[in-house]
């Protein structure tokens, strides 16, 4: 799975969970600002992501991760 594939899937998951149009989201978007979510909602999204990609992402790998692209990079290392 390419980085672009991972990012596209992440955007799709986030759009579905937070009732957004996937076409309005981009890899460079800040997850919190663009989706208008708090840390609890980010954890819910992370749970969706872990289930969708069948990976487990430790908390320490998420420090400083704010964009779809950065999250895709973390997921890519786990696949």
Beta strands, then each sheet from edge to edge (+ up, - down):
end
